[in-house]
Amino acid sequence: MKKIVSDDDVPFLSEEIIFNILKRLPAKSLIRFQCVCKHWKNLIESPSFVANHLHHSTHQSPCLLFEPYDSDAPSNLYLLDCEMQARQVPKHPLIDYLESGWVIGSSNGLLCVDISDDRASHPALLLCNPAIREVRPVPTTSGVITGYIGFGFSPIVNDYKIVRIYVNEMFGNVEVYSVKTGSWKGVEVGILDGLEITSCSFTANGDIFWFGFTLEEEEDEIGYIVGGNGHHVIISFDIAMEVFTLLPMPNLPPESHQNRLTTYENKLAMLSYRGIENSKSSLIDLWVMEGWSWTKKYTSNPYPCFLDPMTVWRNEIVCRISAGREMENDEPNTILLNLTTKEVTEFTVGRSHNAHCIFNYVESLVPVGGMKLFAMYV
């Protein structure tokens, strides 16, 4: 490592070298190192350092976030790092937001959390960064709560946004919250008329996606609606332009189900599950969208259990082992399917008899502009 010697013969490192060393450290260490001196504090909190640290962490140390899916017990988040080490994510001591809510989405280390209780002192939504232990209440709106929520980031406008689609009998209206402006505004429903959303949201590359179903109505000879044939679509919301688009589905085999959206090689992708006839084994397919068409890139070897594909992490498909079978507490509840070698890795995160929601996640220094606990990590 190159050292520079000053006039008084005291060796020191250049600003560039310090910057490159610090950006490789975990967020927990960097929060502590802000106490070293004012200069380091200003450096670590600067937008350029936050962006460089995020870029390095995203490519070198992506994580998985596990949220137990159990409505009868408080929710605890577990983090799985690249070394396959799992640990529980510390909660913010001022707002125990996971006692009664669940994670809507994850983007650049920020989580959007939907609060499910009815206490007036709690907002309906929170934004938080667990790595720096910062939370930000999202102001409530006048609309009804029933609906679908998505959360994501657009590098085009450098803004994080929450989109809430209100549902009555059909779509009522759509509102978007901007972290940059701190306010909600309405947007055009547009092509959502006549559509039914059938999934939770997924965010990638500046867009928020849902699975949807459109009903093509038919009329009888005197003009009465008598039904019709529908088809499945993917609903895309452009975070920067705030417009909706419909995307086609891949040509899935009839036996495919448990479809989930993900990304593969920075492209929109889909995971699907197929059971093998007269067997308790299953296959996982990976489809990738290239332009406006889909290509099947991978099919797993048969696995002797029903699997629920969740996401692609690094070069592996993450699957939950079906909760339909009895499992002991020390049995694996999650597996990784390597896309190159087809090697299978089994492991356990949290209590094995609980299913998990699984999110791609990266620890970051990205602020949410809210309440922050100024305390040393131990």
Salt bridges, closest charged atoms under 4 A:
GLU15 OE1 - HIS39 NE2 3.02
GLU45 OE2 - LYS41 NZ 2.86
ASP70 OD2 - ARG351 NH2 3.89
ASP81 OD2 - ARG87 NH1 3.85
ASP96 OD1 - LYS91 NZ 3.71
GLU99 OE2 - LYS91 NZ 3.34
ASP117 OD2 - ARG119 NH2 2.49
GLU216 OE2 - HIS231 ND1 3.14
GLU242 OE2 - LYS161 NZ 2.77
GLU242 OE1 - LYS185 NZ 3.07
GLU255 OE2 - ARG274 NH1 3.93
ASP285 OD2 - ARG274 NE 2.62
GLU290 OE2 - LYS267 NZ 3.43
GLU290 OE2 - LYS297 NZ 3.16
ASP308 OD2 - ARG260 NH2 3.16
ASP308 OD2 - ARG320 NH2 2.36
GLU316 OE1 - ARG314 NH2 3.67
GLU331 OE1 - ARG325 NH2 3.72
GLU363 OE2 - ARG87 NH2 2.85
